[in-house]
Amino acid sequence: MQNASHQAHPFSEGRSGMSRLVALLFALCSGLAVANIYYAQPLLDSIAEEFSISHSSIGIVITVTQICYALGLLLLVPLGDLLNRRKLIIIQMLLSVIALIAVGTSSSSQVLFIGMAAIGLLAVITQTLVAFAASLAAPSERGRIIGLVTSGIVIGILLARTIAGTLNDWIGWRSVYLFSASLTLLGIIALFLVLPKHEPKREKLSYTQLIVSVLQLYRELPILRIRGVLAMLIFTAFSILWTSMVLPLSAPPLSLSHTAIGAFGLAGAAGALAAARAGRLADRGLGQKTTGVALVILLLSWLPIGYVHHSLWLLIAGVIMLDLAVQAVHVTNQSLIYEVRPEAQSRLTGAYMIFYSIGSATGSIASTQVYAWAGWTGVCWLGAGVSAAALLFWAFDRYIHRNSDQ
């Protein structure tokens, strides 16, 4: 009787009981968590002025946050395969609230940096939520659910700059972090009420064995290595655009305001919303074709993006194309790797997203350097080159697999 009642639970593993409303809650909380590491980008000037930090040093805020995020992917996300995910999510979100309040009320640069480091480390809760959603969904709907939740993440990344810039103009940079703390607290209450209290038994591993097993996944799963490299390349392209786009838009002859530049995030969000469709295609066994089409779109997107000084409408079209393509490949990647080892979804998420961090950091550094050297045209050639490399890598992998199957 007890076993039967457990199987009847709408969130039981392997059942299609995850409603769209709950998936949207996961997407909202995931987007809110990941936005915390992007709020600082349009706030750097204000923070530097208040704490008398030089402009050459204030970039450390972003670096510290991103490094701690990468550490969290390796050290915290795999815990979802070891501990009760409901408790893990609630505790980490509560700690995030404390870190956000610490930053929002910081009286010294030391407190600020410690708080930002904690925010970066704990922002990986968004990946624990993705893995949890994948485990709660039925295999037949897993791609759709991952697509929906991941849409929330990308929209959170893109809208973070817009929200932060607007709140900074209205009531100061501290309000951004206090506002996020308030929303995170509401998210905690909602998840506490919704998340299932009973979960399947976890593997009995020590923490050291758990981390070692993450590294073993790279050796054991070719699909993780292949999809990880694709993730690194597409997020390098993504970061090349979004890191450097502010430079031509804010400079003459365009000279757009930060609020207007932030609004381009809305165009990117429109593209990201198409991600759930890619998840459905992966559910139907069309993951490889979806990847190929998306990578072609990614490469073509740099053509309209290159005409930023001729037409902002062309830039908007290119931004939508690029974000749609990146999101489609990202969702397909996750759908395919989760199929291989369902019991290791948190570890797979951490292992896969480390490639994302490498790509994001590489794109940010490379794009600003190339812009200083060769302007916007150079940035677009760099982005197109990385996108072409991703397409060629995918095509080469397909060629190898076809030959090995014959």
VOMIPA-778372 format. One record per residue: x, y, z of N, C-alpha, C in turn. Coordinates in steps of 0.2 Angstrom, whole numbers, padded with zeros to 4 digits, always signed. Last residue first. Layout:
XYZXYZXYZ
...
// end
This chain:
+0142+0009-0201+0142+0005-0208+0146-0002-0207
+0145+0016-0190+0139+0012-0190+0138+0007-0196
+0156+0023-0193+0157+0018-0188+0151+0013-0188
+0151+0032-0202+0156+0027-0205+0157+0022-0200
+0143+0040-0194+0140+0036-0199+0144+0031-0202
+0152+0045-0185+0147+0040-0182+0144+0036-0188
+0159+0054-0193+0163+0048-0190+0158+0043-0187
+0149+0062-0196+0152+0059-0202+0156+0052-0199
+0146+0068-0184+0141+0064-0188+0144+0060-0193
+0158+0075-0182+0156+0069-0177+0151+0065-0180
+0158+0084-0192+0163+0079-0192+0161+0073-0187
+0147+0092-0188+0147+0088-0195+0152+0083-0195
+0152+0097-0176+0146+0093-0176+0146+0089-0183
+0163+0105-0181+0164+0099-0176+0158+0095-0176
+0156+0114-0190+0161+0109-0193+0162+0103-0188
+0149+0121-0180+0145+0118-0186+0150+0112-0189
+0159+0127-0173+0154+0122-0170+0151+0118-0175
+0166+0134-0182+0170+0129-0179+0165+0124-0176
+0156+0144-0185+0158+0139-0190+0162+0133-0187
+0157+0150-0173+0150+0147-0175+0152+0142-0180
+0169+0156-0173+0168+0151-0168+0162+0147-0170
+0168+0164-0185+0173+0159-0185+0171+0154-0179
+0158+0173-0180+0156+0169-0186+0161+0163-0186
+0165+0180-0170+0159+0176-0168+0157+0171-0174
+0175+0185-0178+0177+0181-0173+0171+0176-0171
+0168+0194-0186+0171+0188-0189+0173+0183-0184
+0163+0202-0176+0158+0198-0180+0162+0192-0184
+0174+0208-0172+0170+0204-0167+0166+0200-0171
+0178+0215-0184+0182+0210-0181+0179+0205-0176
+0168+0224-0184+0169+0220-0190+0173+0214-0187
+0170+0232-0173+0164+0228-0173+0165+0223-0178
+0188+0232-0171+0182+0235-0171+0176+0230-0171
+0201+0227-0169+0198+0227-0176+0191+0229-0176
+0205+0230-0156+0210+0229-0161+0207+0230-0168
+0195+0231-0148+0200+0236-0147+0204+0236-0153
+0188+0219-0151+0185+0225-0153+0190+0231-0153
+0197+0209-0146+0196+0210-0154+0193+0216-0155
+0195+0211-0133+0202+0212-0135+0201+0213-0143
+0181+0208-0131+0184+0215-0130+0191+0216-0133
+0182+0194-0135+0178+0199-0139+0180+0207-0138
+0190+0187-0126+0192+0188-0133+0188+0194-0137
+0182+0188-0114+0189+0191-0114+0191+0192-0122
+0170+0182-0117+0170+0189-0114+0177+0192-0115
+0174+0169-0122+0170+0174-0127+0171+0181-0124
+0179+0164-0110+0183+0164-0116+0180+0170-0121
+0168+0163-0102+0174+0167-0100+0178+0169-0106
+0159+0155-0109+0157+0161-0108+0163+0166-0106
+0167+0143-0110+0165+0146-0116+0163+0154-0115
+0168+0139-0097+0174+0140-0100+0172+0145-0107
+0154+0137-0094+0158+0143-0090+0165+0144-0094
+0151+0126-0102+0148+0133-0103+0152+0139-0100
+0159+0117-0096+0161+0119-0103+0157+0126-0104
+0152+0115-0084+0159+0118-0084+0161+0120-0091
+0140+0109-0088+0140+0116-0087+0147+0119-0086
+0144+0095-0088+0142+0099-0094+0143+0106-0094
+0146+0093-0074+0151+0091-0079+0150+0095-0085
+0133+0097-0069+0139+0100-0067+0145+0099-0072
+0125+0087-0076+0124+0094-0076+0130+0098-0075
+0130+0075-0071+0130+0077-0078+0129+0084-0079
+0126+0076-0058+0134+0076-0059+0134+0078-0067
+0112+0076-0059+0116+0082-0056+0123+0082-0058
+0110+0063-0065+0108+0070-0068+0112+0076-0065
+0112+0050-0063+0118+0054-0062+0117+0061-0065
+0102+0042-0067+0104+0042-0060+0109+0047-0058
+0102+0042-0081+0097+0046-0078+0099+0046-0070
+0113+0043-0093+0114+0041-0086+0109+0044-0081
+0107+0046-0105+0112+0041-0105+0113+0038-0098
+0098+0056-0105+0096+0050-0107+0101+0044-0105
+0106+0068-0103+0102+0065-0097+0099+0058-0099
+0111+0071-0116+0116+0068-0111+0112+0065-0105
+0100+0075-0123+0103+0069-0125+0108+0066-0120
+0096+0086-0116+0091+0081-0117+0095+0074-0118
+0107+0095-0117+0105+0092-0110+0100+0086-0111
+0107+0097-0131+0113+0094-0127+0111+0091-0121
+0095+0104-0132+0096+0097-0136+0102+0093-0132
+0098+0116-0126+0092+0111-0123+0093+0104-0126
+0108+0120-0134+0109+0119-0127+0104+0115-0124
+0102+0122-0146+0108+0117-0146+0109+0115-0138
+0093+0132-0143+0090+0126-0146+0096+0120-0145
+0101+0143-0139+0096+0139-0134+0094+0133-0137
+0107+0146-0150+0111+0144-0144+0107+0140-0140
+0096+0150-0159+0101+0144-0160+0105+0142-0154
+0090+0160-0152+0086+0155-0154+0091+0149-0155
+0101+0169-0152+0099+0167-0145+0094+0160-0147
+0103+0172-0166+0108+0169-0162+0106+0166-0155
+0090+0177-0170+0093+0171-0173+0098+0168-0168
+0090+0189-0161+0084+0183-0161+0087+0177-0164
+0101+0195-0167+0101+0194-0160+0095+0188-0158
+0096+0198-0180+0102+0194-0179+0102+0191-0171
+0086+0207-0178+0084+0200-0181+0090+0195-0180
+0093+0217-0172+0088+0214-0168+0086+0207-0171
+0101+0221-0183+0104+0219-0177+0099+0215-0172
+0091+0225-0191+0095+0220-0193+0098+0217-0187
+0087+0236-0184+0082+0231-0185+0085+0225-0187
+0097+0245-0185+0096+0242-0178+0091+0236-0179
+0108+0247-0198+0101+0246-0196+0100+0242-0189
+0121+0251-0199+0116+0252-0204+0109+0252-0202
+0128+0246-0188+0128+0254-0190+0124+0256-0195
+0126+0232-0189+0123+0236-0183+0123+0244-0185
+0129+0222-0197+0126+0228-0200+0123+0233-0195
+0132+0210-0191+0137+0214-0193+0135+0221-0196
+0120+0204-0189+0123+0207-0183+0128+0212-0185
+0117+0198-0201+0113+0204-0199+0116+0208-0193
+0128+0188-0200+0127+0193-0206+0123+0199-0204
+0127+0180-0189+0132+0185-0188+0132+0190-0194
+0117+0171-0192+0115+0176-0188+0120+0182-0188
+0123+0160-0198+0120+0165-0202+0118+0171-0198
+0127+0152-0187+0132+0155-0191+0129+0161-0195
+0115+0149-0181+0120+0153-0177+0125+0156-0182
+0109+0141-0192+0106+0148-0190+0111+0152-0186
+0118+0130-0191+0118+0134-0197+0115+0141-0196
+0114+0126-0178+0121+0128-0179+0122+0132-0186
+0101+0122-0180+0102+0127-0176+0109+0130-0177
+0103+0111-0189+0099+0117-0191+0101+0123-0187
+0110+0102-0180+0113+0104-0186+0110+0111-0189
+0101+0100-0169+0107+0103-0168+0110+0106-0175
+0090+0094-0176+0089+0100-0173+0096+0104-0172
+0097+0082-0179+0095+0087-0185+0093+0094-0182
+0099+0077-0166+0104+0078-0171+0103+0083-0176
+0086+0075-0161+0090+0080-0158+0096+0082-0162
+0074+0068-0164+0077+0073-0169+0082+0077-0166
+0066+0061-0155+0072+0058-0158+0076+0062-0164
+0057+0068-0149+0055+0064-0154+0060+0060-0158
+0064+0075-0139+0059+0070-0137+0057+0065-0142
+0069+0085-0148+0073+0080-0145+0070+0074-0142
+0057+0092-0150+0060+0088-0156+0065+0083-0153
+0055+0097-0138+0050+0093-0140+0053+0089-0146
+0066+0106-0137+0066+0100-0132+0061+0095-0135
+0063+0115-0146+0069+0111-0147+0069+0105-0143
+0053+0121-0140+0051+0118-0146+0057+0113-0148
+0059+0128-0129+0055+0122-0128+0053+0118-0134
+0065+0138-0136+0069+0133-0134+0065+0126-0132
+0060+0150-0139+0059+0145-0144+0062+0138-0142
+0064+0159-0130+0057+0156-0129+0056+0150-0134
+0075+0165-0136+0076+0160-0131+0069+0156-0129
+0070+0175-0144+0073+0170-0147+0073+0164-0142
+0065+0184-0133+0061+0181-0138+0063+0175-0142
+0077+0187-0127+0073+0183-0124+0067+0180-0128
+0083+0196-0137+0086+0189-0135+0081+0184-0132
+0074+0206-0135+0074+0203-0142+0078+0196-0141
+0077+0210-0122+0070+0207-0124+0070+0204-0131
+0090+0215-0123+0089+0208-0120+0082+0205-0121
+0088+0227-0128+0090+0222-0133+0089+0215-0130
+0087+0235-0117+0081+0233-0120+0082+0227-0126
+0100+0239-0114+0097+0234-0111+0091+0231-0114
+0100+0250-0123+0104+0245-0124+0102+0238-0121
+0091+0259-0116+0090+0257-0123+0094+0250-0125
+0099+0261-0104+0092+0258-0104+0090+0255-0111
+0110+0267-0109+0111+0260-0106+0104+0257-0105
+0107+0275-0125+0107+0275-0118+0108+0268-0115
+0117+0276-0140+0111+0274-0136+0112+0274-0129
+0126+0280-0150+0126+0283-0144+0119+0282-0140
+0129+0280-0165+0122+0277-0162+0121+0280-0155
+0141+0283-0170+0135+0288-0171+0129+0286-0167
+0147+0284-0153+0144+0288-0159+0145+0283-0165
+0143+0270-0142+0148+0275-0145+0145+0278-0151
+0134+0261-0138+0135+0266-0134+0139+0272-0137
+0135+0251-0148+0129+0254-0147+0129+0260-0143
+0149+0246-0148+0146+0250-0153+0140+0254-0152
+0147+0241-0134+0153+0245-0136+0151+0249-0142
+0138+0231-0131+0137+0238-0128+0142+0243-0131
+0143+0220-0137+0138+0223-0141+0137+0230-0138
+0152+0212-0130+0154+0218-0134+0149+0222-0137
+0144+0202-0123+0149+0206-0119+0151+0212-0123
+0136+0197-0133+0133+0200-0127+0138+0204-0123
+0145+0190-0143+0140+0195-0144+0138+0200-0138
+0153+0182-0135+0156+0187-0139+0151+0192-0141
+0143+0174-0129+0147+0179-0125+0150+0184-0129
+0140+0166-0140+0134+0170-0136+0138+0175-0132
+0152+0160-0143+0149+0164-0148+0143+0169-0144
+0153+0152-0131+0158+0157-0133+0156+0162-0138
+0142+0144-0132+0142+0150-0127+0148+0154-0128
+0146+0136-0143+0140+0140-0144+0140+0146-0138
+0158+0130-0137+0158+0134-0143+0152+0139-0144
+0153+0123-0126+0159+0128-0125+0159+0133-0131
+0144+0115-0132+0142+0120-0127+0147+0125-0126
+0153+0106-0139+0148+0111-0143+0145+0116-0138
+0159+0100-0129+0163+0105-0133+0158+0109-0137
+0148+0093-0123+0152+0098-0119+0156+0103-0124
+0145+0084-0133+0140+0090-0132+0143+0095-0127
+0157+0076-0132+0155+0080-0138+0150+0085-0137
+0157+0072-0119+0163+0076-0121+0161+0080-0128
+0145+0065-0118+0146+0071-0114+0152+0075-0116
+0147+0055-0127+0142+0060-0129+0142+0067-0124
+0156+0047-0121+0158+0051-0127+0153+0057-0128
+0158+0043-0105+0153+0045-0109+0155+0050-0115
+0170+0041-0097+0165+0035-0099+0160+0037-0104
+0177+0052-0095+0180+0047-0098+0175+0041-0101
+0167+0060-0089+0171+0063-0095+0174+0057-0099
+0165+0053-0077+0159+0054-0083+0162+0056-0089
+0175+0055-0069+0175+0049-0073+0170+0049-0078
+0172+0067-0063+0178+0067-0068+0178+0061-0072
+0162+0063-0055+0160+0068-0060+0166+0068-0066
+0168+0054-0047+0164+0051-0052+0162+0056-0057
+0175+0063-0038+0179+0059-0043+0175+0056-0048
+0164+0068-0031+0167+0072-0036+0172+0069-0041
+0160+0056-0025+0155+0059-0029+0159+0064-0034
+0171+0053-0017+0169+0048-0022+0165+0052-0027
+0170+0064-0008+0176+0063-0012+0174+0059-0018
+0158+0061-0002+0158+0067-0006+0164+0067-0011
+0154+0043-0004+0156+0049+0000+0157+0055-0005
+0138+0036-0009+0145+0038-0010+0147+0043-0005
+0125+0028-0012+0129+0029-0006+0136+0030-0008
+0113+0036-0022+0119+0032-0022+0122+0033-0015
+0096+0038-0015+0102+0040-0018+0108+0035-0018
+0079+0033-0018+0085+0033-0014+0092+0035-0018
+0068+0046-0023+0071+0039-0024+0077+0039-0020
+0059+0057-0011+0063+0056-0017+0066+0049-0017
+0046+0066-0004+0049+0059-0005+0053+0059-0011
+0041+0079-0006+0045+0077+0000+0049+0071+0000
+0042+0089-0021+0040+0083-0017+0044+0081-0011
+0038+0106-0021+0043+0101-0022+0041+0095-0018
+0028+0116-0016+0027+0112-0022+0032+0106-0022
+0032+0123-0004+0025+0120-0005+0024+0115-0010
+0045+0127-0008+0044+0123-0002+0037+0119-0002
+0042+0135-0019+0046+0128-0020+0045+0124-0014
+0037+0146-0012+0033+0142-0017+0036+0135-0018
+0047+0150-0004+0040+0148-0001+0037+0144-0006
+0057+0153-0013+0058+0148-0008+0051+0145-0005
+0051+0164-0020+0053+0158-0023+0054+0152-0019
+0052+0173-0010+0045+0171-0012+0046+0165-0016
+0066+0175-0009+0062+0172-0003+0055+0170-0005
+0068+0180-0022+0071+0173-0020+0067+0170-0014
+0062+0193-0020+0060+0188-0025+0062+0181-0023
+0071+0198-0010+0064+0198-0009+0061+0192-0014
+0083+0198-0017+0083+0194-0011+0075+0193-0009
+0081+0207-0028+0082+0200-0029+0081+0195-0023
+0080+0219-0020+0074+0216-0024+0075+0209-0026
+0093+0219-0016+0088+0218-0011+0081+0216-0014
+0100+0221-0028+0101+0215-0024+0096+0214-0018
+0094+0233-0032+0094+0227-0036+0095+0221-0032
+0097+0243-0022+0090+0240-0023+0090+0234-0027
+0110+0247-0024+0109+0242-0019+0102+0239-0019
+0110+0256-0035+0112+0249-0036+0111+0244-0031
+0095+0267-0036+0102+0265-0034+0104+0258-0034
+0083+0270-0041+0084+0270-0033+0091+0267-0031
+0084+0272-0055+0078+0274-0051+0080+0275-0044
+0095+0266-0060+0094+0273-0062+0088+0276-0057
+0094+0254-0055+0100+0258-0053+0099+0265-0055
+0083+0249-0061+0083+0250-0054+0089+0254-0052
+0089+0248-0075+0083+0252-0073+0082+0254-0066
+0100+0239-0073+0101+0246-0076+0095+0251-0074
+0093+0227-0069+0098+0231-0065+0099+0238-0067
+0085+0225-0080+0082+0226-0073+0087+0230-0069
+0095+0223-0090+0089+0227-0091+0086+0230-0084
+0103+0212-0085+0106+0219-0086+0100+0224-0087
+0093+0202-0084+0096+0204-0078+0099+0211-0079
+0088+0197-0096+0085+0203-0093+0088+0205-0087
+0097+0187-0099+0097+0192-0104+0093+0198-0100
+0096+0178-0088+0103+0181-0090+0102+0187-0094
+0083+0175-0089+0085+0178-0083+0092+0181-0084
+0082+0168-0101+0079+0175-0101+0081+0178-0094
+0090+0157-0098+0092+0162-0103+0089+0169-0103
+0081+0151-0088+0088+0153-0087+0091+0158-0092
+0069+0149-0095+0069+0154-0089+0076+0156-0088
+0073+0140-0104+0071+0146-0107+0071+0151-0101
+0075+0129-0095+0081+0132-0098+0079+0139-0101
+0062+0125-0093+0066+0128-0088+0072+0131-0090
+0058+0121-0107+0055+0126-0103+0059+0129-0097
+0068+0111-0109+0067+0117-0114+0064+0123-0110
+0064+0102-0100+0071+0105-0100+0071+0111-0104
+0052+0098-0105+0052+0101-0098+0059+0105-0097
+0055+0093-0117+0050+0099-0117+0051+0102-0110
+0063+0082-0113+0066+0087-0118+0061+0094-0117
+0054+0074-0106+0060+0077-0103+0062+0083-0107
+0043+0067-0110+0042+0074-0110+0048+0078-0107
+0047+0053-0109+0043+0056-0116+0043+0063-0116
+0051+0052-0096+0056+0052-0102+0053+0055-0108
+0043+0064-0085+0043+0057-0089+0048+0057-0094
+0052+0074-0073+0048+0073-0079+0048+0066-0082
+0061+0073-0063+0053+0073-0061+0049+0072-0067
+0073+0075-0068+0071+0068-0065+0064+0067-0063
+0072+0087-0074+0073+0082-0078+0071+0075-0075
+0071+0095-0062+0066+0095-0066+0066+0089-0071
+0084+0092-0057+0078+0090-0053+0072+0090-0058
+0092+0099-0066+0093+0092-0065+0087+0089-0062
+0087+0112-0064+0087+0109-0071+0087+0101-0070
+0091+0114-0051+0084+0114-0053+0083+0111-0059
+0105+0114-0052+0101+0109-0048+0094+0108-0049
+0106+0126-0059+0108+0119-0062+0105+0113-0059
+0103+0135-0049+0099+0135-0056+0100+0128-0059
+0112+0134-0040+0106+0131-0039+0102+0131-0045
+0123+0142-0043+0122+0136-0047+0116+0132-0045
+0123+0153-0035+0119+0154-0041+0119+0147-0045
+0133+0151-0025+0126+0148-0024+0122+0149-0030
+0144+0157-0031+0145+0150-0029+0138+0147-0028
+0140+0170-0032+0142+0166-0038+0142+0159-0036
+0137+0174-0019+0132+0174-0024+0133+0170-0030
+0150+0173-0013+0145+0169-0011+0139+0168-0016
+0156+0184-0020+0159+0177-0021+0153+0172-0019
+0148+0194-0016+0148+0193-0023+0151+0186-0024
+0152+0194-0002+0145+0193-0004+0144+0191-0011
+0166+0197-0003+0164+0191+0000+0157+0189-0002
+0164+0210-0009+0168+0205-0013+0166+0198-0010
+0157+0217+0001+0155+0217-0005+0158+0211-0009
+0166+0217+0012+0160+0213+0012+0157+0212+0006
+0176+0225+0006+0178+0218+0008+0171+0214+0009
+0171+0237+0004+0172+0233-0002+0174+0226+0000
+0158+0240+0016+0165+0240+0014+0166+0236+0008
+0145+0238+0019+0147+0245+0021+0155+0245+0019
+0130+0231+0011+0138+0231+0012+0140+0238+0013
+0118+0228+0007+0119+0232+0013+0126+0233+0015
+0118+0220-0004+0114+0226-0004+0115+0231+0002
+0127+0210+0001+0129+0214-0004+0125+0221-0004
+0118+0204+0011+0125+0206+0013+0127+0211+0008
+0107+0200+0003+0106+0206+0008+0113+0209+0010
+0114+0190-0004+0111+0196-0008+0110+0202-0003
+0117+0181+0006+0122+0184+0002+0120+0190-0001
+0103+0178+0010+0108+0181+0015+0114+0184+0011
+0099+0172-0001+0095+0177+0001+0100+0181+0006
+0107+0161-0002+0108+0166-0007+0104+0172-0005
+0103+0153+0009+0110+0156+0009+0111+0161+0004
+0091+0149+0003+0091+0154+0009+0098+0157+0010
+0095+0142-0008+0092+0148-0009+0091+0152-0003
+0101+0131+0000+0105+0135-0005+0102+0142-0006
+0089+0126+0006+0095+0128+0010+0099+0133+0006
+0081+0122-0005+0079+0127-0001+0085+0130+0003
+0090+0112-0012+0088+0118-0015+0085+0124-0010
+0091+0102-0002+0097+0106-0005+0095+0112-0008
+0078+0098+0000+0082+0101+0006+0088+0105+0003
+0076+0093-0013+0072+0098-0010+0075+0102-0005
+0086+0083-0014+0086+0089-0018+0082+0094-0016
+0095+0074-0003+0088+0076-0004+0088+0083-0008
+0111+0070-0010+0107+0072-0005+0100+0073-0007
+0117+0065-0022+0119+0062-0015+0114+0064-0010
+0114+0072-0033+0114+0065-0034+0115+0061-0027
+0117+0085-0029+0110+0083-0030+0109+0076-0031
+0130+0087-0028+0127+0085-0022+0120+0083-0023
+0134+0092-0041+0134+0085-0040+0131+0083-0034
+0134+0107-0037+0129+0104-0041+0128+0096-0041
+0146+0109-0029+0139+0109-0026+0134+0106-0030
+0158+0108-0037+0158+0106-0030+0151+0105-0027
+0156+0112-0050+0160+0106-0049+0159+0103-0042
+0149+0124-0049+0147+0118-0054+0150+0112-0052
+0156+0131-0040+0150+0128-0038+0147+0123-0042
+0166+0135-0048+0168+0131-0043+0162+0127-0040
+0159+0144-0057+0162+0138-0060+0164+0133-0054
+0156+0154-0047+0151+0150-0051+0153+0143-0054
+0169+0158-0044+0165+0155-0039+0159+0151-0042
+0171+0165-0057+0176+0159-0054+0172+0155-0049
+0161+0174-0057+0161+0169-0062+0166+0163-0060
+0164+0183-0046+0158+0179-0046+0158+0173-0051
+0177+0187-0049+0176+0183-0043+0170+0179-0044
+0174+0194-0061+0179+0189-0061+0178+0184-0055
+0166+0205-0057+0163+0200-0061+0168+0193-0061
+0175+0211-0048+0169+0209-0045+0166+0204-0050
+0185+0215-0056+0187+0209-0052+0180+0207-0049
+0182+0227-0061+0180+0221-0065+0182+0215-0061
+0188+0237-0054+0181+0235-0052+0179+0229-0056
+0201+0241-0058+0200+0235-0053+0193+0233-0052
+0199+0251-0066+0203+0245-0069+0203+0239-0064
+0192+0260-0059+0189+0257-0065+0193+0251-0067
+0195+0259-0041+0197+0261-0048+0193+0257-0053
+0183+0262-0029+0187+0257-0032+0189+0260-0039
+0175+0269-0020+0181+0272-0022+0186+0267-0025
+0162+0265-0018+0168+0262-0014+0175+0264-0015
+0155+0272-0027+0153+0272-0020+0159+0270-0015
+0161+0270-0039+0161+0276-0037+0159+0276-0029
+0159+0256-0041+0166+0259-0041+0166+0266-0038
+0145+0255-0042+0148+0252-0036+0155+0255-0035
+0143+0263-0054+0140+0265-0048+0144+0262-0042
+0150+0254-0063+0152+0262-0062+0149+0264-0056
+0143+0242-0062+0150+0243-0060+0152+0250-0059
+0131+0239-0066+0131+0242-0060+0139+0244-0058
+0130+0230-0077+0128+0237-0078+0129+0242-0072
+0135+0218-0070+0138+0221-0076+0136+0228-0077
+0128+0213-0059+0133+0218-0058+0136+0221-0064
+0119+0204-0063+0116+0210-0061+0122+0215-0061
+0123+0191-0065+0124+0196-0071+0122+0203-0069
+0121+0183-0055+0128+0184-0057+0129+0189-0063
+0107+0183-0054+0111+0186-0048+0118+0187-0050
+0102+0176-0064+0102+0183-0065+0107+0186-0060
+0101+0163-0058+0106+0164-0063+0107+0172-0064
+0089+0164-0050+0096+0163-0047+0101+0164-0052
+0079+0167-0060+0081+0172-0054+0087+0171-0051
+0079+0156-0067+0081+0162-0070+0083+0168-0065
+0074+0147-0058+0081+0146-0061+0083+0152-0064
+0062+0152-0055+0067+0152-0049+0074+0151-0052
+0056+0150-0067+0056+0157-0064+0062+0157-0059
+0057+0136-0070+0060+0141-0074+0061+0148-0071
+0049+0132-0059+0056+0130-0059+0060+0135-0064
+0037+0137-0063+0040+0139-0057+0047+0138-0057
+0035+0130-0075+0036+0137-0075+0039+0140-0069
+0033+0117-0070+0039+0118-0074+0040+0126-0075
+0021+0120-0063+0026+0118-0059+0033+0119-0063
+0013+0122-0075+0013+0127-0070+0019+0126-0065
+0013+0110-0082+0016+0116-0085+0017+0121-0080
+0017+0096-0070+0012+0101-0074+0016+0107-0077
+0023+0081-0070+0025+0088-0069+0021+0092-0073
+0019+0068-0073+0015+0072-0068+0017+0079-0067
+0023+0056-0080+0022+0063-0083+0018+0067-0079
+0036+0047-0070+0029+0049-0072+0028+0055-0075
+0049+0046-0066+0047+0042-0072+0040+0043-0074
+0046+0048-0049+0051+0047-0055+0048+0043-0060
+0032+0058-0045+0036+0052-0044+0040+0051-0050
+0023+0068-0044+0030+0070-0045+0035+0064-0045
+0011+0063-0040+0012+0066-0046+0019+0068-0048
+0011+0047-0033+0013+0054-0032+0014+0057-0039
+0009+0034-0034+0004+0038-0037+0005+0046-0036
+0020+0028-0029+0020+0028-0036+0014+0033-0038
+0016+0029-0015+0022+0033-0017+0022+0033-0025
+0005+0020-0015+0004+0027-0014+0010+0032-0016
+0012+0008-0017+0007+0011-0022+0006+0018-0021
+0020+0008-0005+0023+0008-0012+0018+0011-0017
+0009+0006+0004+0014+0012+0005+0017+0013-0002
+0004-0006+0000+0000+0000+0000+0004+0006+0000
// end
